[in-house]
Amino acid sequence: MVEQSGDPVGSTGFRVGESQVGQAVVLAVSGEVDALTAPQLAEAIHTALATGPATLIVDLSKVKFFASAGMTVLVAARTEAGPSTRFGVVADGAATSRPIKLMGIDAVLPLYSTLDGALSGIA
């Protein structure tokens, strides 16, 4: 697993870990995704997509706070993935899936409540 931490102060606990599950690249995000950390999430997604994976899953199940900047990153990532990469987001709970659904972004992002569900639903 490759880990990136873009939070030098440590106040948000933001981390992105990358792993390979079959043909899927999984980015496991934890901590807070806000205006300060969203660019680091975007960079991690861009780096993962540059390898041309068949599937990219962004797992937000350990995210404690998810601001609109993070939602913007996910929508842009879906576009960047294009038709050659299947893309999904794991989000369940008040901190992640609720704001995504309230903003209507679940209409453009495949949303799953678990990583296993995403892996089986996308493949």
N, C-alpha and C positions, 0 to 999 in steps of 0.2 A: 504494500500500500504506500502510495506517495502522499505525503501530507504537506499542505501549505498553510501557513499561518500568517495572516496579514495584519494582525493586531498587536503592534509593538508594545502598547501599554497594557494589554491583557484585560481591559475592562469589559469587552464584549464577549470574550471567549471564542471568537470566530475562528473556525478551522474548516478546511476542506480536505478530505481524504479521498484518494482515488484507488479503486480496485477493479479487477477484471473478473466478471462472472460469465463464463461461457464467451459469447460474442459481444456481451454488453460491457460497457464501461460505466461504473457506478461512481458518482461523486457524492460522498456522504458529507453533508454540511452540518455544522453544529455551531451553537452560540447565537449571536444576533446578526441579522442581515439588515443593514441600514445604509444610509447614504455614504458612510465611511467604509463599510466593508463590501458593498455591492460591486465596486470595481474589481475587487479581488476575486469575487465569485465569477464575474464575467470573464476574467483572465483564465481562471481554472477551466471554465466551460470552453472557451476558445482554444486553449491548449489541448483539451481532450478531443474536441472536434477536428483539430488539425491532423490527428492520427487516422481519421476516416473510419471511425467505429461503425459497425452495423447498427448498434443501439447505444444511446446515451440516456442514463437515468440519473436525475438529480434527486437525491434523497434528503428531504428536509425534516425527517422525523425527529431529529435532535435539535432543531432550531427553536429557540425560546422567544424570539421576536422577529417578525418579518415585515419590513416596511415596503412602501410602494416602489422604492428603488430596486428592491429584489425582484418584485413582480415585473418591472421593466426589463431586467436582465433576463428573466425566463422567457418572456415573449420574444425578445431579440434573439435568444439562443434557439428558440424553435424555428425562427426564420433562417438563422445561420445554418442550422442542421440540414435544411433542405430536404428534398425527397429521398435522398440516398441513406439518411440516418434516421432510424426510428427514435423518437424522443418521448420521454415520460417524466413525470414529477411525482414523487412520493410525498404526500402531505396529509396529515390527519390531526385534527384538533384545532383548538381556538387560535393558536399562534400562527398557523400556516394555512390550513385549508379554508378556514373561515374567511380571512381577508381575500384569498384568491377567488372564492365563490362569490363573496359580496361584490367584488369588482367585475365579475362576469368573465374572468380570465380562464375559468375552467371550460369555457366554450371553445377556446383555441389551444389549450394545453391538455394533453391526456393526463388526468389526475388519478392517482391510486392511493389507497389508504395504507398499503404495506409494500415493502420491497419485493416480497414473494409475489404479490399480486401484480406488481409492475413487470417483473421478469416473465411471468407466465402470460400476462395480458398483451405484452408488446411482441414477444417472440412468435 
